[in-house]
């Protein structure tokens, strides 16, 4: 399944919030991402329709297995790219913004090459 970059950002945010607070609601996502509650509601509806999240009667949002897998992949890409950029001297704030953009556009082959090179450089 092809997931749009905006959906990947929502999934990553849900993953990180759930690890940090345990429970996630739309308002938490809106506050974390700086989006309006209506925008987040529309996005959550699309994620539910694509079976990437589940929302219970109390509005608590959890990732489905597919949603969690996608979120973990995006988070791995983001954190690896961020760490690599910082290691080559990029300001952490710039590295965070660039990693967020790069995580969506790099091919799997290019990402794996960067990851491999970065891991090898950390060993030496």
TORKOL-4160 file (C-alpha; in steps of 0.2 Angstrom, whole numbers, padded with zeros to 4 digits, m for minus):
124
<pt num="1" X="0000" Y="0000" Z="0000"/>
<pt num="2" X="0007" Y="0017" Z="m0005"/>
<pt num="3" X="0005" Y="0029" Z="0009"/>
<pt num="4" X="0005" Y="0048" Z="0006"/>
<pt num="5" X="0019" Y="0058" Z="0015"/>
<pt num="6" X="0006" Y="0068" Z="0026"/>
<pt num="7" X="m0002" Y="0051" Z="0032"/>
<pt num="8" X="0015" Y="0045" Z="0036"/>
<pt num="9" X="0018" Y="0060" Z="0047"/>
<pt num="10" X="0002" Y="0057" Z="0056"/>
<pt num="11" X="0006" Y="0039" Z="0059"/>
<pt num="12" X="0023" Y="0043" Z="0065"/>
<pt num="13" X="0016" Y="0056" Z="0077"/>
<pt num="14" X="0003" Y="0044" Z="0083"/>
<pt num="15" X="0017" Y="0031" Z="0086"/>
<pt num="16" X="0028" Y="0044" Z="0096"/>
<pt num="17" X="0014" Y="0051" Z="0106"/>
<pt num="18" X="0008" Y="0033" Z="0111"/>
<pt num="19" X="0026" Y="0029" Z="0117"/>
<pt num="20" X="0026" Y="0045" Z="0127"/>
<pt num="21" X="0009" Y="0046" Z="0134"/>
<pt num="22" X="0001" Y="0029" Z="0132"/>
<pt num="23" X="m0015" Y="0036" Z="0125"/>
<pt num="24" X="m0018" Y="0047" Z="0109"/>
<pt num="25" X="m0033" Y="0058" Z="0105"/>
<pt num="26" X="m0035" Y="0069" Z="0090"/>
<pt num="27" X="m0032" Y="0085" Z="0100"/>
<pt num="28" X="m0015" Y="0078" Z="0105"/>
<pt num="29" X="m0011" Y="0076" Z="0087"/>
<pt num="30" X="m0017" Y="0093" Z="0083"/>
<pt num="31" X="m0007" Y="0101" Z="0097"/>
<pt num="32" X="0009" Y="0091" Z="0092"/>
<pt num="33" X="0008" Y="0094" Z="0074"/>
<pt num="34" X="0001" Y="0112" Z="0075"/>
<pt num="35" X="m0014" Y="0108" Z="0064"/>
<pt num="36" X="m0032" Y="0112" Z="0067"/>
<pt num="37" X="m0043" Y="0099" Z="0075"/>
<pt num="38" X="m0055" Y="0098" Z="0060"/>
<pt num="39" X="m0039" Y="0095" Z="0049"/>
<pt num="40" X="m0034" Y="0081" Z="0060"/>
<pt num="41" X="m0052" Y="0074" Z="0061"/>
<pt num="42" X="m0052" Y="0073" Z="0042"/>
<pt num="43" X="m0035" Y="0064" Z="0042"/>
<pt num="44" X="m0040" Y="0052" Z="0055"/>
<pt num="45" X="m0055" Y="0047" Z="0045"/>
<pt num="46" X="m0044" Y="0043" Z="0030"/>
<pt num="47" X="m0032" Y="0033" Z="0041"/>
<pt num="48" X="m0047" Y="0023" Z="0048"/>
<pt num="49" X="m0054" Y="0020" Z="0031"/>
<pt num="50" X="m0037" Y="0013" Z="0025"/>
<pt num="51" X="m0036" Y="0002" Z="0041"/>
<pt num="52" X="m0021" Y="0011" Z="0048"/>
<pt num="53" X="m0028" Y="0016" Z="0064"/>
<pt num="54" X="m0042" Y="0011" Z="0076"/>
<pt num="55" X="m0052" Y="0024" Z="0086"/>
<pt num="56" X="m0063" Y="0018" Z="0101"/>
<pt num="57" X="m0079" Y="0025" Z="0107"/>
<pt num="58" X="m0069" Y="0037" Z="0119"/>
<pt num="59" X="m0059" Y="0044" Z="0104"/>
<pt num="60" X="m0043" Y="0035" Z="0109"/>
<pt num="61" X="m0032" Y="0031" Z="0093"/>
<pt num="62" X="m0022" Y="0016" Z="0091"/>
<pt num="63" X="m0012" Y="0010" Z="0076"/>
<pt num="64" X="m0017" Y="m0006" Z="0068"/>
<pt num="65" X="m0004" Y="m0019" Z="0064"/>
<pt num="66" X="m0002" Y="m0011" Z="0046"/>
<pt num="67" X="m0002" Y="0007" Z="0053"/>
<pt num="68" X="0011" Y="0002" Z="0066"/>
<pt num="69" X="0022" Y="m0006" Z="0053"/>
<pt num="70" X="0021" Y="0010" Z="0042"/>
<pt num="71" X="0024" Y="0021" Z="0057"/>
<pt num="72" X="0040" Y="0011" Z="0063"/>
<pt num="73" X="0047" Y="0012" Z="0045"/>
<pt num="74" X="0045" Y="0031" Z="0044"/>
<pt num="75" X="0052" Y="0033" Z="0061"/>
<pt num="76" X="0067" Y="0023" Z="0057"/>
<pt num="77" X="0070" Y="0033" Z="0042"/>
<pt num="78" X="0068" Y="0049" Z="0051"/>
<pt num="79" X="0079" Y="0045" Z="0066"/>
<pt num="80" X="0093" Y="0037" Z="0055"/>
<pt num="81" X="0093" Y="0052" Z="0043"/>
<pt num="82" X="0092" Y="0065" Z="0058"/>
<pt num="83" X="0107" Y="0056" Z="0067"/>
<pt num="84" X="0117" Y="0055" Z="0050"/>
<pt num="85" X="0114" Y="0074" Z="0047"/>
<pt num="86" X="0119" Y="0079" Z="0064"/>
<pt num="87" X="0134" Y="0068" Z="0063"/>
<pt num="88" X="0140" Y="0077" Z="0048"/>
<pt num="89" X="0138" Y="0094" Z="0057"/>
<pt num="90" X="0121" Y="0099" Z="0052"/>
<pt num="91" X="0112" Y="0110" Z="0066"/>
<pt num="92" X="0100" Y="0099" Z="0075"/>
<pt num="93" X="0085" Y="0110" Z="0071"/>
<pt num="94" X="0089" Y="0110" Z="0052"/>
<pt num="95" X="0093" Y="0091" Z="0053"/>
<pt num="96" X="0076" Y="0088" Z="0060"/>
<pt num="97" X="0067" Y="0098" Z="0047"/>
<pt num="98" X="0077" Y="0090" Z="0033"/>
<pt num="99" X="0075" Y="0073" Z="0039"/>
<pt num="100" X="0057" Y="0075" Z="0039"/>
<pt num="101" X="0057" Y="0080" Z="0021"/>
<pt num="102" X="0070" Y="0067" Z="0016"/>
<pt num="103" X="0061" Y="0052" Z="0024"/>
<pt num="104" X="0047" Y="0053" Z="0011"/>
<pt num="105" X="0057" Y="0056" Z="m0005"/>
<pt num="106" X="0072" Y="0044" Z="m0004"/>
<pt num="107" X="0071" Y="0028" Z="m0013"/>
<pt num="108" X="0073" Y="0012" Z="m0002"/>
<pt num="109" X="0090" Y="0009" Z="m0011"/>
<pt num="110" X="0097" Y="0026" Z="m0007"/>
<pt num="111" X="0090" Y="0026" Z="0011"/>
<pt num="112" X="0098" Y="0008" Z="0014"/>
<pt num="113" X="0115" Y="0015" Z="0007"/>
<pt num="114" X="0115" Y="0030" Z="0019"/>
<pt num="115" X="0110" Y="0019" Z="0033"/>
<pt num="116" X="0124" Y="0006" Z="0029"/>
<pt num="117" X="0137" Y="0020" Z="0027"/>
<pt num="118" X="0131" Y="0029" Z="0043"/>
<pt num="119" X="0132" Y="0013" Z="0053"/>
<pt num="120" X="0149" Y="0008" Z="0047"/>
<pt num="121" X="0156" Y="0026" Z="0051"/>
<pt num="122" X="0149" Y="0024" Z="0069"/>
<pt num="123" X="0159" Y="0008" Z="0071"/>
<pt num="124" X="0175" Y="0016" Z="0067"/>
